[in-house]
């Protein structure tokens, strides 16, 4: 029997990363209703989902900060750790572009939370512009190398912001997303996340031509979940959508209270 608790933790973490990676199957997508705290994480697990994913745009306001790396890295990591402790399934954390942490420190501190994976995006929040794709690929390669050097297995989901920030024609945006995504896969990413892609034709092209698993953000205007599976998507995220909906419902309940009415008579989902 292995009596070294550190070794046991490492084995468990490696097992969760392998489990998370194996769930990225084109045509049978991993669905991730993104969470913002331990309570929402437990609700996701209770609903039967096999993985918990955090969303930075949901966690930031919960912690009292703005998204786009406005939250101190330590607070984000503390939140991820609380979520990982609260659930038995793999957790993947939205780490924006790393919150300014060097790759080795990012890997070390994320691994300490118990997370099995992370999102890393290619927007440089110091400038608000997309990072040079070669520089971003090098950054991802450094994260992958740091994980290997530390003996840590992490599933890297490389977010591509072409559909948010490129501003070209649909064909130009698709070409940019494919170029960036392929570079990131070659650098060691496990999955590519062209956030904002919404048209079925674009999603189908991304899934068919990327050369690796593709993640799509589910939001109004995006094809239904079953159609996304048919298009070859391997992962579906909800971003901050559920948190925004929960906050809107809370605001409606508060409005009812302020008007002297019972908030419990509101129809669900209003």
N, C-alpha and C positions, 0 to 999 in steps of 0.2 A: 504493500500500500504506500502511495506517495504521501508523505507527511508534510511536505513543503507547501504551505498555503499559497505562496507566491506562484509556484509552478501550477497549482490547481487553478488559480485565477487566470493565469495566462492561457491554460488549456481551454478553459471555459470561454474566454474572450475570442480565442482563435476559432473555436467551434461556432460561435455566434457569427463571426465574420464569414465563415464558410457557408453557414446556413443562409445568411443574407445574400451573399453572392449567387448562390444556387437558385434563389427565387427570382432572379432576373431572366425571365424566359420570354422571348418574343412570341406574341400570340397568346400567352397566358400571363398577363402583366401582374406585377406586384402592386397592389393598391395601397396607397399611404395617405390616410386622413391625418394630416399634420397636426401636431399637438403643441401645447404651450406650457403645460405644467404636469405634475404627477397625477393629478385627478383626471385630466383629459387623457393622459397616457393610459391610465387604468381603464377608462371607458373604452378606448380603442381596443385594448386587449380583451375586455369583456365582450365586445361585439364580435370577436373571433378573428381579428386581423393578426397576422403572424409577425409583424414588424411594427415598431413605433418610429416615426420620423418627427423631428422638431422642425419648426419654421421660424426663421429669424424675424420675419415681419409680424409674427404673433408673439414671440417671446419678448421682443424689445419693448412694446408698450406695457406688457405685464410687469416688466422690471422698471418701468418708468423712463424709458429712453426711446430714441428714434431708431428706426431701422437704418440700413446702410452703414453698418459698423459704428453706430452711435453709442452702442452699449459696451462698457468695458469688458474685455475678454474674460476676466476672472468671473464676472457675474454670469456670463453666458455659459461658461464651463461648469460653474456651480449648478446652474439650472439643468444642464444636461446630466450631471451626476445624480441629481435628485430624481430625475425621470428614469434614468437607468437603474437606480436602486429600487424603484417602485414597481418595475415590471420584469417578468421572466424572459421576455423575448428580446431579440436583437434591437438595438436602438441606433439609428443613424441621425447625425446631428448636422443641422445647417450652420456651417461656420463661415458664411459669407466668403470673403477672400482671405480668411485667416486672421483677421483682426490685428494685422501687423506683426504677428508672431513669426519667427524664423521657422522653417520646416521642422527642424529637430525638436524645438520647443513645442510647436503645435502638436506634433505626434505624441510627444511624451505627456503633455497635459490632457490631450483628448483621450489617450489610452487610460489614463488614471481615472477618468469618469466612468469607464465601463462601456463606452460607445463602441460599436462594431464598424461604423462607417461615418462618412462625412460628405457634405456638399461643399464644393469650392467653386466660386463663380469667377468670371473673367471681366468683371467691371472693377476698375480701380476707383474706390470711393474717395480717394484724395482729389481726383480730378473730375469724377463723374463720367469718365469716358471708358471705353473698353480697353483692356490691356492689349499690348501687342501680342498676337497669337504665339509667336516664338518664345516670348518672355513667359507667357502663361504656361506653355508646354514645359518650359524649363522648370518653372515653379512646381508644377505637378510632378515632374520627374524627381525633383528634390524631396518632395513629400513622400513619394513612393520609396525612394532610396533611404530616407531617414527611418521609415517604418521597417524596412528590411534590416537596417543596421541595428534597430532596437528590438528586433524579433517580434514585431507587432504586425498583425494582419488587419488591415483596414480596407473597407470597400469605398473606393473613391468615386463619387458621382460628380462629374465635371459639368458645371452649368455653363451654357453658351448663351450669351445675351444678345445675339444678333437680331432676334425678333423684337427686342426691346429698344435697341439703340442704334442699329445700323443705318436705317433711314433710306435705303435704296429701293429698287424695284423688288417685287416678290422673288424673281429669279436671282437677283444679286444677293438678297438676304439668305436665300436657300444655299447658294454657293458658299457664302461666307460661313454659315453655320456648319456646312459639311466640311469645309477646310479646317475650321477650328476644331470641330469634334474629332476628326481623324487624327489631327496632331495630338490632341489630348489622350486619345486612346493609345497612340503609339508611345506616349510618355508614361503610361501606366494606369490611366483611369480605367475603371471597370464599366462605367456607364456614362452616356452623354445626355445632358439635359438642356435641349434647346427651348428654354422657357419662352412662352408667348406664342409658339407655333400653334395655330388654331385650325387652319383649313385642312380638310381631309387629304387633299392632294399633296400639300406640303408635308404633312405628317407621314403619309405613305412613302414619299420620296426619302425623307430622313431615315425612316426605319429600314428601307430597302438598300440605301446607298451608304449609310454611315460606316458600316463595317463592325458594329458593336451594338450592344443594347441601348435603346433610346427611351428616355423618360419624357413624359408630357405632363404639363400642368393642366388639370381639369378645372374649367371655369365655364361660365355661360358662353355659348357660342362654339364650344369645342364639341366634336362628335361624342355621342354617348359612349359609356364604358365598353359595351360589347363591340361597338364599331372600332374603337381604338384597339381592342384586341385583334380584330380582323385585319387592321392596318399594320400589325406587326410590332406594336408598342410593347416594351418589356417592363415598364414601370410607370405608374400614374400617381402624381402628387396633387394634393389639394392646396398647398401653400398656406396662406393665411386666411383662406376663404371661410373655413369653419369658425375660426376665431372671430372674424368680422361679422359673420351671421349671428353668432352667439351674442356679440356686443350689441348688434342692432336689435335683437330680441330683448335684451336687457333694457335698452333705451326705451323700447315700446312699453315694457312693464313699468318702468319708472314713470313714464308719461301717464299711464293709467292711475298709478298711485297719486301722482300730483293732481289729477283730475278728480280724485275722490272715489275712484272705482277700484274694483278688485283686479289685480294684475293676472290672476289665475284664470280669468275667463277669456283671455286672448287665445285665438287659434294658434296651434303650434306652427312655427315657421313664418309667422307674420314678420 
